[in-house]
Amino acid sequence: MKYPKSLPQAHKQLLDDIIRVFSADPRIVGIGASGSFASDSMDNYSDLDIVIAAEP
């Protein structure tokens, strides 16, 4: 996954864990992020807007 340059290290570690855990579930068809992650404007106080797409 390509991360924005503004992504703080703590956020990157959390995202790596989220991707690792959810990627192991065969029902998961996609993982995405929006908000300041998508606009490359994150800082240490930014939240993470994560979208998990799963089969019904």
Backbone as a printed PyTorch tensor [residue, N CA C, xyz], in Angstrom:
tensor([[[  0.8410,  -1.1740,   0.0000],
         [  0.0000,   0.0000,   0.0000],
         [  0.8870,   1.2370,   0.0000]],

        [[  0.4810,   2.2150,  -0.7510],
         [  1.2180,   3.4710,  -0.7910],
         [  0.6560,   4.4040,   0.2840]],

        [[  1.5350,   4.8620,   1.1650],
         [  1.1230,   5.7510,   2.2440],
         [  1.4300,   7.2050,   1.8930]],

        [[  0.6050,   8.1460,   2.3990],
         [  0.9150,   9.5590,   2.1730],
         [  2.1810,   9.9570,   2.9260]],

        [[  2.8850,  10.9340,   2.4070],
         [  4.1210,  11.3900,   3.0430],
         [  3.8790,  11.9680,   4.4260]],

        [[  2.6750,  12.5070,   4.6590],
         [  2.3810,  13.1450,   5.9450],
         [  1.9740,  12.1480,   7.0300]],

        [[  1.9340,  10.8540,   6.7180],
         [  1.4670,   9.8460,   7.6730],
         [  2.4450,   9.6900,   8.8330]],

        [[  2.0000,   9.9790,  10.0750],
         [  2.8730,   9.7790,  11.2350],
         [  3.1890,   8.2870,  11.4360]],

        [[  4.3180,   7.9970,  12.0260],
         [  4.7670,   6.6160,  12.2150],
         [  3.7680,   5.7930,  13.0280]],

        [[  3.1780,   6.3650,  14.0680],
         [  2.2120,   5.6180,  14.8860],
         [  0.9880,   5.2210,  14.0590]],

        [[  0.5430,   6.1020,  13.1800],
         [ -0.5890,   5.8020,  12.3050],
         [ -0.2150,   4.6890,  11.3190]],

        [[  1.0090,   4.7340,  10.8020],
         [  1.4610,   3.7150,   9.8590],
         [  1.4770,   2.3410,  10.5200]],

        [[  1.9580,   2.2740,  11.7470],
         [  1.9960,   0.9970,  12.4580],
         [  0.5850,   0.4520,  12.6670]],

        [[ -0.3500,   1.3370,  13.0370],
         [ -1.7350,   0.9120,  13.2280],
         [ -2.3290,   0.4190,  11.9110]],

        [[ -2.1160,   1.1510,  10.8320],
         [ -2.6330,   0.7300,   9.5300],
         [ -2.0380,  -0.6000,   9.0920]],

        [[ -0.7570,  -0.7920,   9.3100],
         [ -0.1230,  -2.0730,   8.9790],
         [ -0.7960,  -3.2170,   9.7300]],

        [[ -1.1090,  -3.0000,  11.0070],
         [ -1.7860,  -4.0260,  11.8060],
         [ -3.2020,  -4.2790,  11.2940]],

        [[ -3.9330,  -3.2100,  10.9800],
         [ -5.2970,  -3.3480,  10.4570],
         [ -5.2790,  -4.1450,   9.1600]],

        [[ -4.3770,  -3.7960,   8.2630],
         [ -4.2840,  -4.4940,   6.9790],
         [ -3.9160,  -5.9580,   7.1890]],

        [[ -2.9750,  -6.2260,   8.0660],
         [ -2.5490,  -7.6100,   8.3270],
         [ -3.7110,  -8.4440,   8.8700]],

        [[ -4.4290,  -7.9170,   9.8500],
         [ -5.5150,  -8.6690,  10.4830],
         [ -6.6730,  -8.8930,   9.5110]],

        [[ -7.1300,  -7.8340,   8.8640],
         [ -8.2920,  -7.9680,   7.9930],
         [ -7.9770,  -8.6980,   6.6930]],

        [[ -6.7600,  -8.6130,   6.2130],
         [ -6.3890,  -9.3250,   4.9800],
         [ -6.4230, -10.8390,   5.1610]],

        [[ -6.3010, -11.2910,   6.3770],
         [ -6.3320, -12.7270,   6.6540],
         [ -7.7490, -13.2950,   6.5970]],

        [[ -8.7540, -12.4350,   6.6040],
         [-10.1510, -12.8690,   6.5830],
         [-10.6210, -12.9590,   5.1320]],

        [[-10.9940, -14.1360,   4.6530],
         [-11.3790, -14.2800,   3.2460],
         [-12.6530, -13.5200,   2.8750]],

        [[-13.4450, -13.1000,   3.8530],
         [-14.6680, -12.3360,   3.5620],
         [-14.3760, -10.8850,   3.2060]],

        [[-13.1710, -10.4120,   3.5300],
         [-12.8060,  -9.0190,   3.2640],
         [-12.4140,  -8.8860,   1.7970]],

        [[-13.0660,  -7.9460,   1.1000],
         [-12.7830,  -7.7440,  -0.3270],
         [-12.0380,  -6.4380,  -0.5910]],

        [[-11.9270,  -5.5930,   0.4160],
         [-11.1920,  -4.3460,   0.2250],
         [-11.0120,  -3.5820,   1.5170]],

        [[ -9.9400,  -2.8070,   1.5690],
         [ -9.6370,  -1.9400,   2.7020],
         [ -9.2280,  -0.5970,   2.1200]],

        [[ -9.8490,   0.4630,   2.6040],
         [ -9.5280,   1.7900,   2.0890],
         [ -9.4560,   2.8080,   3.2050]],

        [[ -8.9630,   3.9760,   2.8620],
         [ -8.8700,   5.0760,   3.8180],
         [ -9.2860,   6.3550,   3.1130]],

        [[ -9.8620,   7.2730,   3.8790],
         [-10.2920,   8.5470,   3.3120],
         [ -9.8720,   9.6700,   4.2460]],

        [[-10.4560,  10.8330,   4.0790],
         [-10.1610,  11.9740,   4.9440],
         [ -8.7680,  12.5200,   4.7170]],

        [[ -8.1210,  12.9160,   5.8140],
         [ -6.7950,  13.5320,   5.7040],
         [ -5.7540,  12.5560,   5.1620]],

        [[ -5.9950,  11.2550,   5.3070],
         [ -5.1070,  10.2580,   4.6970],
         [ -5.1200,  10.4260,   3.1810]],

        [[ -6.3190,  10.5250,   2.6130],
         [ -6.4590,  10.6310,   1.1560],
         [ -5.9370,  11.9540,   0.6130]],

        [[ -6.0440,  13.0110,   1.4150],
         [ -5.5880,  14.3290,   0.9470],
         [ -4.1430,  14.6180,   1.3470]],

        [[ -3.4780,  13.6350,   1.9520],
         [ -2.0790,  13.7720,   2.3820],
         [ -1.8820,  14.9970,   3.2710]],

        [[ -2.7800,  15.1430,   4.2470],
         [ -2.6810,  16.2790,   5.1700],
         [ -2.7730,  15.8210,   6.6270]],

        [[ -2.2210,  14.6600,   6.9190],
         [ -2.2810,  14.1150,   8.2740],
         [ -1.2440,  14.7610,   9.1780]],

        [[ -1.5560,  14.7440,  10.4840],
         [ -0.5850,  15.1240,  11.4960],
         [ -0.7610,  14.1780,  12.6780]],

        [[ -0.0340,  14.3960,  13.7440],
         [ -0.0870,  13.4880,  14.9000],
         [ -1.4560,  13.4220,  15.5550]],

        [[ -2.3240,  14.3860,  15.2940],
         [ -3.6420,  14.4360,  15.9260],
         [ -4.7610,  14.0100,  14.9820]],

        [[ -4.4220,  13.5990,  13.7820],
         [ -5.4270,  13.1760,  12.8060],
         [ -6.0260,  11.8350,  13.2010]],

        [[ -7.3200,  11.6880,  12.9000],
         [ -7.9360,  10.3780,  13.0760],
         [ -7.7380,   9.5840,  11.7910]],

        [[ -8.0730,   8.3150,  11.8450],
         [ -7.9750,   7.4580,  10.6640],
         [ -9.3870,   7.0720,  10.2380]],

        [[ -9.7450,   7.4230,   9.0250],
         [-11.0460,   7.0680,   8.4640],
         [-10.8390,   5.8330,   7.5970]],

        [[-11.1840,   4.6770,   8.1500],
         [-10.9350,   3.3980,   7.4950],
         [-12.2570,   2.8170,   6.9950]],

        [[-12.2360,   2.2620,   5.7930],
         [-13.3920,   1.5860,   5.2180],
         [-13.0030,   0.1290,   4.9880]],

        [[-13.7980,  -0.7740,   5.5480],
         [-13.5790,  -2.2060,   5.3630],
         [-14.7560,  -2.7390,   4.5480]],

        [[-14.4860,  -3.2970,   3.3810],
         [-15.5380,  -3.8650,   2.5370],
         [-15.5140,  -5.3820,   2.6910]],

        [[-16.6880,  -5.9330,   3.0040],
         [-16.7870,  -7.3740,   3.2170],
         [-17.9300,  -7.9520,   2.4000]],

        [[-17.8010,  -9.2160,   2.0660],
         [-18.8930,  -9.9170,   1.4020],
         [-20.0490, -10.0400,   2.3830]],

        [[-21.2860,  -9.9700,   1.8740],
         [-22.4460, -10.1020,   2.7890],
         [-22.5620, -11.5000,   3.3710]]])
